[in-house]
Amino acid sequence: MVDFVRIRVKAGDGGDGHISFRTQKGKPYGVADGGDGGDGGDVYIVASKDLNTLAPYRYKKDFEASYGGNGGRNNRTGARAEDLFLEVPLGTLIKDPQGQVIFDVVRLKDRVLIAKGGRGGRGNAHLKHVVKERKEKGEKGLIKVFEKGAPAEASDLILELKILADVGLIGLPNAGKSTLLSKLTAAHPKIADYPFTTLEPNLGVMSFKGKEIVLADIPGLIEGASHGKGLGGEFLRHVERTRLLVHLVSLESQTPLEDCQIVNKELTDYNEKLGDLKQVVCLTKTDLVGESRVKEVEAVFKKNKIKVLTISSYTGAGLEAIKKAIIKEF
């Protein structure tokens, strides 16, 4: 998944003004009739409902709007250049090179002016006052004046995508996040019985009691993910927008409580605010262990004052309780 890119944008320069003269009786040098240059195109970043990654900017990094047209004879103004619109998915942060946020694209109607096109230069038809001033200073003969088009704005930008999801499914690799997402929503993520099956966040919409909640399956975190270890560190940014975390802990693990603590530490190491997000902790894969193991692990979490739900995405046991726990927060 492409969710972080650096690009450079440049608006279009303004067109040059024109120098020309129309013959007129009594005017030895004719009458100035050079038209103005057209304005250069602006560069906008706009939201798109059809994109969910920044893949269009993976290889092409430089974008430039068109130049304004030059002015012409008979006071003809040069054509104004077309604006350039760069589409990004919802949830994209636009940042300057220092990482300061310029704009957060979260609505389909969002449209951000990033670089302003240069203004077209004036032709000699609009610079008669300059000619007059120069004549008053003693200049003789045919005076030719025009303005060049103004240069356009340019900018280096960082585009960073943070998925817009209400609920994030988190946990160590192979905790059952993708399977749960497929059971709660119509999403069809890749599912296998080995770690790191999910290589990018998957989204799904859960419809329950008249509400629609967007769930994101965040790829498996491991110890050290907040410092770049493993795959999960690439996707921790996507957790930041969620309102609720569903934390999955596999009952097949020999150390379920430690697994839960590892993931929570990585969240807070990445961003302390993530530690304040409400969590629903779920012990998964009850169908693969005995009832005595379930009760044993429940007791360990209860002793540490952590309330848990127990589920099996395979049999469907406990899924209704998860839906109710999620919807309660919305």
Summary of the structure (lengths in Angstrom):
residues: 330
radius of gyration: 30.7
end to end distance: 28.6
largest distance: 110.2
contacts: 1144
relative contact order: 0.13
helix: 24%
strand: 28%
